[in-house]
Amino acid sequence: MIPVEQVIDLLVESYKSSEIYMEVQNEIATICGQEEDLIEKKGSLRPSSITQCLVLAERSFKNMYRDLGYYWLRLGIYIALGFALGTIFYNIGTEYGSSKARLSLFLFASSFLTFLAIGGFPSLVEEMKVFHWERLNGHYGIGSFVISHSLSSAPYILLISFVPGVIAYLLTGLQREYERFIYFTLILFASMLLVECLMIIVATIVPNLLMGIIAGAGIQGLMILSAGFFQVPNDLPNIIWRYPMYYISFHRYALQGLYKNEFEGLKFPEYLGGPPTIDGKMILKGLQIEMGYSKWVNLGILFGMVFVYRVLLFYTIKTRERVKPIITTFLLSFTRRN
């Protein structure tokens, strides 16, 4: 009887001398050659940064359009608030008492309307989750994500700034000049852009839905308090509230820009015991508004802060990618020790 090992050896030798074996070896060599070519060309197969930005922007734009909670629900709320502002401050007039109404109107427009941007936080958290998964697979870079999100969200933010702005501005009877209305809308637009970016930064650091909303609301609350409305700048405590909160609060620049836009060139009739007419600039000086530069500088500062916030978002994501593995490793080692 022939041993099993000898039979196996005979079968192996017979297979190696067959035509089937030669065909299989040729096929393997062909496949290996194709894989080497793909590895060499891998760098050229990756799309350029511009292509990445355009594709991501298109995808994000469609997702925002389909997600009712992202912008459409907020648009409905903003329209309702626009009518609310317009009816409460309807035809505000130019009496002396209307100056206080104007101040209240601008505070609400620049703070509470932008404050409601936290309503889109759940959608931002989901978008960040998708980004982190795709980032792990190396599909695109952080810069492409930041730029694409800026491009895709800007039209929607402009829409939710323009529509309620038109309603509120026309019903309240503010100064009827085309330039002043455009400025009013641009202030709202820049403020919305800032809050949107702020909430993405919060979503990067605090991915938890409830904690993220609380954190975003708290940050905005601190900025509103230090904007110079509830306390004029000189009465703010120097530590924290004046330096640095007053200077980094974008609500400060939005409020001052709106004040300058409306009160410059406006005159109010006399009041008991006062001068015959009150110039709008007198009211601005009483509010300690900085008059050394024009309202357009305030708007320029806001758009500059939009750019700074986007850069801050870029480095926040980059820092998170480097720090998170370290923290995770530390927590795992700490858990194992206990």
Secondary structure, DSSP 8 states (H G I E B T S, - for coil): ---HHHHHHHHHHHHHTSHHHHHHHHHHHHHHHHHHHHHHTHHHHS--HHHHHHHHHHHHHHHHHH-IIIIIHHHHHHHHHHHHHHHHTTT--SSTTHHHHHHHHHHIIIIIHHHGGGGGHHHHHHHHHHHHHHHHTTSS-HHHHHHHHHHHHHHHHHHHHHHHHHHHHHHHT----HHHHHHHHHHHHHHHHHHHHHHHHHHHH---HHHHHHHHHHHHHHHHHTSSSSS-GGGS-TEETTEEHHHH-HHHHHHHHHHHHHHTT-EEE--TTS-SEEEHHHHHHHTT---SS-HHHHHHHHHHHHHHHHHHHHHHHHHHHHHHHHHHHHHHHHHHH-
